[in-house]
Amino acid sequence: MICWGSRKKAGFTLMELMVYIALLGGIVLIAGQAFSDSTRMRVRTQNMLQASEVAESVANLIKADVAQTGAKSSMEDEVSGLGAQYGNKFSGIDMDMYMDPSNGDSSSFTVINRNGFDSLTIRRLRFDDCGFFLAKEQIAWYVRNGTLRRKCKFLPNVIVHIPEGGGDPVVENVTLPVHGAQCKSTIPADDPCNDSTEVEIAEGVSTFTVIPGKPGVVGDDIQLFPAAGVTEFRLVGRNDGDRELPVIYNEFSEVHKGGNKQTVGNFYQNYDHVTETVKSEAERKFNEVIAIRNETTTETSWEALCSREGNHFTFEPGELYEISFEVSSPDVNTDKSKLFIPGQDHMSVGFRDRETGDLPKVNDVVQVNDFTFFPPMGLQGEGSGPGRSMRFSVAKKVENACLSFTFACYSPLVSQGKISITNLRLTKIPSANYNFEAYDFESNKHDKQNVKAFLLKLDIKRNGESGHVEVVIPAPSNGPHD
């Protein structure tokens, strides 16, 4: 007889199964919560990034507007107003760019706080890609119902004629000039400024603050040219291309020698006294001089002189720089330079690339345009000419830039004059010189002309998340001296 032993039964008990299910549920719950948290964090991060990107894009738009605040002089050509007889040159200062000069406001901006948000209004000239005048603009940035808006309008485009026989000035509306398709000189019909269209830029704005920089006393200017503590300099003529060499002498009447003062004369004359007309375009020439350290040298090539250490400069984006000098006539009562006519004759200061001889460019975009200036017009004593200062910044790093002056004479006698330059300086203005703090500029309008930078604070919300931008925007052309 065979007896089979008993076999142990395999499997889970009900209690074990319930424990396993409970553990599995806990694991799934924890994993699900982690996945949910991760998803929410990813969405929040995406919203934050999106809000930050929008804020940065908007800040760039505002920066492009504000950086040109107060631009007030432009080029003219054969088909535009005062340039009809004289070819390409700079026009004079456009007083329409000042907010209220009769009441002490020679600035080109207004900042007013409304309902917790700032409202910024600026004035500037619009140029085409070649630097010619297109229009006078007034641009406003403001917030309404949580949306940042931009509104642009054209100011009346007029010139004033003084009748030859005397009488009241005649105001004439000017048709926008056309300079050629290569300069993109036409304003499209759908341009927002044509009908003062309000454009919605960004929704969800929780902060829009614009603080004008109040010049302070913190920090010192850094003198780039001449070297710190040096007052002497030298001007050398450039004779390549369509340029003529002028006569240059110092305060001791030594020709082609440096010193504390450089007098430039014997300008090329673009006026034909026989025909009593401006010379043909093919015959026109101009004078250009390059500023270098005061040194004795037999070198005459401006490129070689400009290449020497201390005679060329590098400009960094985000920094503020200033060209300053004084200009006076050797004999202010009789010198022919006083016959200079803004809008016809041309005197300017700026920079030239030591390799190309052209305006400094990065990727074919000009980084520093020339600044126009005028000889003394009043009766002043020797050496007491008015100070000139021009501030600028660059969007891209500029290297190998040489300081230059340009003179083009179209009026009958102005080429017989002389221009004396003293106290020439190129300086770097430290950002610490501006205090972005509460100050009532509207009650102190005269101080507005000294504002050369703004602090922009912008917060934009996207799906409950905020993007923040805080940036300093230079405005080197604001004020009457630039």
C-alpha positions in Angstrom: 0.0 0.0 0.0 1.4 3.3 -1.0 0.8 6.4 1.1 1.1 9.9 -0.4 2.3 12.6 1.9 0.5 16.0 2.0 1.8 18.9 -0.3 2.1 22.5 0.8 -0.3 24.8 -1.0 1.4 27.7 -3.0 -0.1 31.3 -3.4 -0.9 34.6 -1.4 -3.3 34.9 1.4 -6.0 37.6 1.2 -4.1 39.6 3.8 -0.9 39.5 1.9 -2.6 40.6 -1.3 -4.2 43.5 0.5 -0.9 44.6 1.8 0.7 44.4 -1.6 -2.1 46.4 -3.2 -1.8 49.1 -0.5 2.0 49.3 -1.1 1.6 49.5 -4.8 -1.1 52.2 -4.5 1.2 54.3 -2.3 4.0 54.0 -4.8 1.7 55.0 -7.7 0.4 57.9 -5.6 3.9 59.2 -4.8 5.0 58.7 -8.4 1.9 60.5 -9.7 2.4 63.4 -7.3 6.0 63.7 -8.3 5.0 63.7 -12.0 2.3 66.3 -11.3 4.8 68.5 -9.4 7.3 68.1 -12.1 4.8 69.1 -14.8 3.6 72.1 -12.8 7.2 73.2 -12.3 7.9 72.8 -15.9 4.8 74.8 -16.9 5.8 77.5 -14.3 9.3 77.6 -15.6 8.1 77.9 -19.2 5.7 80.7 -18.2 8.5 82.5 -16.4 10.8 82.2 -19.4 8.1 83.3 -21.7 7.4 86.3 -19.5 11.1 87.2 -19.3 11.5 86.9 -23.0 8.5 89.2 -23.6 9.9 91.7 -21.0 13.3 91.7 -22.7 11.9 92.1 -26.2 9.7 95.0 -25.0 12.7 96.6 -23.2 14.7 96.4 -26.5 11.9 98.2 -28.3 11.9 100.9 -25.7 15.7 101.1 -25.7 15.7 101.7 -29.4 13.3 104.6 -29.0 14.8 106.2 -25.9 18.5 105.9 -27.0 17.6 108.4 -29.8 15.9 110.9 -27.5 16.7 114.5 -28.7 18.3 113.6 -32.0 18.0 117.0 -33.7 20.4 117.5 -36.6 20.4 115.6 -39.9 21.8 115.7 -43.4 20.1 117.5 -46.3 20.5 117.1 -50.1 19.6 118.6 -53.4 15.9 118.1 -53.2 15.2 119.2 -49.7 14.6 122.6 -48.4 17.8 124.6 -47.6 19.9 122.0 -49.4 18.6 122.8 -52.8 21.7 124.6 -54.0 24.4 123.2 -51.8 24.5 119.4 -52.0 24.9 117.0 -49.1 25.5 118.6 -45.7 24.2 118.8 -42.2 21.2 120.9 -41.3 21.0 123.1 -38.2 19.6 122.2 -34.8 15.9 121.6 -35.0 14.3 123.5 -32.1 11.1 121.5 -32.4 12.9 118.7 -30.6 12.9 120.7 -27.3 9.8 120.2 -25.1 9.3 123.8 -23.9 12.5 125.9 -24.3 10.6 129.2 -23.7 9.9 128.0 -20.1 13.4 126.6 -19.4 12.8 123.0 -20.7 15.4 122.3 -23.4 15.1 118.6 -22.9 13.4 116.2 -25.3 11.4 114.1 -22.8 8.6 114.1 -20.2 8.0 111.5 -17.5 4.6 111.6 -15.7 3.2 109.1 -13.2 -0.4 108.1 -13.8 -2.3 105.5 -11.7 0.9 103.9 -10.5 2.6 103.7 -13.9 5.0 106.1 -15.6 4.2 107.6 -18.9 7.2 108.5 -21.1 7.1 111.0 -24.0 10.1 111.7 -26.2 10.9 113.7 -29.3 13.5 113.0 -32.0 14.2 113.2 -35.7 13.8 110.2 -37.9 16.5 109.4 -40.4 16.8 107.1 -43.4 19.6 104.5 -43.6 22.0 107.2 -45.1 21.5 109.7 -42.4 19.1 112.0 -44.2 16.1 113.7 -42.6 12.7 112.0 -42.9 10.4 113.3 -40.2 10.0 114.9 -36.8 8.5 112.4 -34.3 6.9 112.4 -30.9 6.6 109.0 -29.2 4.7 108.1 -26.1 5.0 104.9 -24.0 2.3 104.4 -21.3 0.1 101.7 -19.6 -3.7 101.5 -19.7 -5.8 98.6 -18.4 -2.6 96.6 -17.8 -1.4 96.9 -21.4 1.7 98.7 -22.4 1.1 100.9 -25.4 3.1 102.9 -27.9 1.8 105.9 -29.7 3.8 107.9 -32.4 2.9 111.0 -34.3 4.6 113.2 -36.8 5.2 116.8 -35.8 4.6 119.5 -38.5 7.4 119.4 -41.0 8.1 123.1 -41.8 11.0 125.4 -42.6 11.1 129.2 -42.0 12.1 131.6 -44.8 13.3 135.1 -44.1 12.3 137.4 -47.0 15.3 139.1 -48.6 13.8 142.5 -48.4 12.7 142.1 -44.8 9.3 141.5 -43.4 7.6 138.7 -41.5 9.1 135.2 -41.7 7.3 132.8 -44.0 6.5 129.3 -42.8 6.4 126.7 -45.5 5.3 123.0 -45.3 8.0 120.7 -46.6 7.4 117.5 -48.6 9.4 114.6 -47.3 12.5 114.2 -49.4 13.3 111.1 -51.5 16.9 110.1 -51.6 16.8 106.8 -53.4 15.7 103.2 -52.7 19.1 102.3 -51.4 18.5 104.6 -48.4 15.0 103.3 -47.6 14.0 106.9 -47.5 10.2 106.5 -47.9 7.8 106.3 -45.1 5.2 103.5 -45.7 1.6 104.5 -45.8 0.8 102.1 -42.9 3.4 103.6 -40.7 1.9 104.0 -37.2 3.0 107.7 -37.0 1.0 108.6 -40.1 -2.3 108.6 -38.2 -1.1 108.5 -34.6 -2.1 104.9 -34.2 -2.0 103.4 -30.7 -0.1 100.1 -30.8 -0.6 97.5 -28.0 2.8 96.2 -27.2 2.4 93.9 -24.2 -0.4 92.7 -21.9 -0.1 91.8 -18.2 2.2 94.8 -17.3 2.5 95.1 -13.5 5.4 97.6 -13.4 6.5 100.3 -15.9 8.9 102.7 -14.3 11.2 105.2 -16.1 13.6 107.1 -13.9 15.6 109.9 -15.5 19.3 109.9 -14.3 20.2 112.9 -12.2 23.8 113.8 -12.7 25.8 113.3 -9.5 29.3 113.8 -8.2 30.2 110.2 -7.7 33.1 109.0 -9.8 35.5 110.9 -12.1 35.5 111.1 -15.9 38.2 109.0 -17.5 40.2 111.1 -20.0 41.0 109.0 -23.1 42.5 111.8 -25.3 44.9 113.5 -24.8 46.4 111.4 -22.0 45.3 112.2 -18.4 46.8 115.6 -17.3 47.8 116.5 -20.9 46.3 119.5 -22.7 48.4 119.6 -25.9 47.3 117.9 -29.1 47.8 118.1 -32.8 45.6 118.0 -35.9 46.9 116.5 -39.1 45.3 116.8 -42.5 43.9 113.9 -44.6 44.5 114.2 -48.3 43.2 111.0 -49.7 40.1 110.8 -51.9 37.9 113.9 -52.2 39.8 115.8 -49.4 42.2 118.7 -49.5 44.9 119.5 -47.0 44.1 122.7 -44.9 46.7 124.9 -43.2 47.0 124.1 -39.5 49.1 126.0 -36.9 49.4 126.3 -33.2 49.1 129.3 -30.7 52.7 130.3 -31.7 51.8 130.4 -35.4 54.0 127.4 -36.1 52.6 125.5 -39.1 51.9 121.8 -38.6 52.9 121.9 -35.0 50.9 120.8 -32.0 50.0 122.8 -28.9 47.2 123.9 -26.6 45.4 125.4 -29.6 45.1 124.3 -33.2 43.8 126.7 -35.8 42.5 125.3 -39.1 42.3 127.6 -42.2 42.7 127.7 -46.0 39.6 125.6 -46.5 38.7 124.2 -49.9 36.1 126.4 -51.6 33.1 124.7 -53.2 31.8 128.1 -54.4 32.7 129.2 -57.9 33.1 133.0 -57.8 33.1 133.3 -61.6 29.8 131.7 -62.2 28.5 132.6 -58.7 27.3 129.1 -58.1 28.3 126.0 -56.2 30.8 123.8 -58.0 29.5 120.7 -59.7 29.3 117.5 -57.7 32.4 116.1 -59.4 34.4 119.2 -58.4 33.4 119.4 -54.8 35.9 118.6 -52.1 36.1 118.9 -48.3 38.7 119.1 -45.6 39.2 116.5 -42.9 41.7 116.5 -40.0 42.6 113.8 -37.5 43.4 114.5 -33.9 46.6 112.9 -32.6 49.0 113.3 -29.6 51.3 116.2 -29.7 54.5 114.6 -31.0 57.3 115.6 -33.4 57.4 113.2 -36.3 58.3 113.2 -40.0 55.3 110.8 -40.6 52.6 112.4 -42.8 50.3 109.5 -43.4 47.1 109.9 -41.3 46.7 106.1 -41.3 50.1 105.6 -39.8 49.7 108.3 -37.3 46.3 107.1 -36.3 47.7 103.6 -35.8 50.0 104.7 -33.1 49.2 104.0 -29.5 47.0 106.8 -27.9 45.7 108.0 -31.3 42.9 105.4 -31.8 40.2 104.2 -29.4 38.0 101.3 -28.5 34.3 101.9 -27.4 32.4 99.3 -25.4 28.6 98.9 -25.6 26.7 100.2 -22.6 29.3 102.8 -21.8 28.9 106.6 -22.2 31.5 108.7 -23.9 31.9 112.5 -24.5 33.8 114.6 -27.1 34.3 118.2 -25.8 36.2 121.2 -27.0 36.0 125.0 -27.4 36.0 126.8 -30.7 36.7 130.5 -31.3 37.8 132.7 -34.2 41.3 134.3 -34.1 39.6 137.6 -34.8 35.9 137.4 -34.0 35.0 140.8 -35.5 36.3 140.2 -39.0 36.9 136.5 -39.5 35.0 135.0 -42.5 34.1 131.9 -40.5 31.3 134.1 -39.1 29.6 133.8 -42.5 29.0 130.1 -41.9 25.4 129.3 -42.7 23.8 126.2 -41.0 22.2 124.0 -43.6 24.6 125.1 -46.3 28.1 124.8 -44.8 29.2 121.8 -42.8 31.5 121.4 -39.8 31.4 118.2 -37.8 33.3 116.1 -35.4 33.3 112.3 -35.1 35.4 109.2 -35.8 37.0 107.4 -38.7 38.0 103.7 -38.9 41.8 103.7 -39.3 41.5 100.8 -41.8 38.7 102.0 -44.1 38.7 105.8 -43.4 34.9 105.6 -43.2 32.6 106.1 -40.2 33.1 103.2 -37.7 30.8 100.3 -38.6 30.0 96.8 -37.3 28.3 94.5 -39.7 27.8 97.5 -42.1 25.9 99.4 -39.4 27.3 102.8 -38.4 28.0 102.9 -34.7 28.9 106.6 -34.2 27.6 109.3 -36.6 29.3 112.7 -36.8 28.1 115.6 -34.7 27.6 119.0 -36.4 28.9 122.2 -34.7 29.0 125.8 -35.6 31.6 128.6 -35.3 31.1 131.4 -32.8 28.3 133.8 -33.9 28.5 136.4 -31.1 31.2 139.0 -30.4 33.5 137.3 -28.0 37.1 137.9 -26.9 40.1 135.8 -28.0 39.9 132.3 -26.7 36.5 132.7 -25.1 34.6 130.6 -27.6 31.7 128.5 -26.3 32.2 125.0 -25.1 30.9 122.1 -27.2 30.1 118.7 -25.8 28.7 115.6 -27.6 27.9 112.4 -25.8 27.4 109.0 -27.4 27.3 105.3 -26.8 27.6 102.3 -29.2 25.4 99.2 -29.7 28.4 97.0 -30.7 32.1 97.2 -29.7 34.0 99.6 -31.9 37.8 99.3 -32.3 40.5 101.4 -34.1 38.4 104.6 -34.2 40.3 107.9 -34.8 38.9 111.3 -33.7 38.3 113.6 -36.7 36.9 117.0 -37.8 35.3 117.6 -41.2 34.9 121.0 -42.9 32.9 121.6 -46.1 32.4 125.2 -47.3 29.7 126.1 -49.8 28.9 129.8 -49.0 30.8 132.4 -51.0 33.3 133.6 -48.4 33.3 131.2 -45.4 36.3 129.2 -46.7 38.5 132.3 -46.1 37.8 132.0 -42.3 39.7 130.2 -39.6 38.5 127.9 -36.8 40.5 127.6 -33.6 40.0 124.5 -31.4 41.2 124.4 -27.8 40.6 122.1 -24.7 39.9 119.1 -27.0 39.0 116.1 -24.8 37.6 112.5 -25.4 36.4 111.1 -22.1 34.6 108.1 -20.7 31.7 109.0 -18.4 31.3 106.5 -15.6 27.8 105.3 -15.1 28.2 106.1 -11.4 27.8 109.7 -12.3 24.0 109.2 -12.6 21.8 108.8 -9.6 18.5 107.1 -10.4 16.5 108.4 -7.5 13.2 110.3 -7.0 13.6 113.9 -8.3 10.9 116.3 -9.4 12.2 117.2 -12.9 8.9 118.7 -13.9 9.2 121.3 -11.2 12.9 121.8 -12.1 12.7 121.8 -15.9 16.1 123.4 -16.4 17.7 120.3 -15.0 16.0 118.0 -17.6 18.5 119.1 -20.2 21.3 117.4 -18.3 19.7 114.0 -18.3 21.8 111.6 -20.3 20.4 108.2 -19.2 17.2 106.5 -18.0 16.6 103.5 -15.7 13.8 101.3 -17.0 12.0 98.8 -14.8 9.5 96.5 -16.4 7.5 93.6 -15.1 5.2 91.5 -17.3 3.0 88.6 -16.1 2.2 85.5 -18.1 -0.2 82.9 -16.7 0.6 84.1 -13.2 4.3 84.2 -13.6 6.4 87.4 -13.9 9.3 88.4 -16.0 11.5 91.3 -14.8 13.8 93.6 -16.7 15.9 96.5 -15.3 18.2 98.3 -17.7 20.0 101.6 -18.0 19.4 103.3 -21.4 21.8 106.1 -22.5 20.2 109.1 -24.2 23.3 111.1 -25.3 21.5 113.6 -27.6 19.1 114.9 -24.9 19.7 118.5 -24.1 20.8 121.6 -26.1 24.5 121.0 -26.5 24.5 117.7 -28.4 
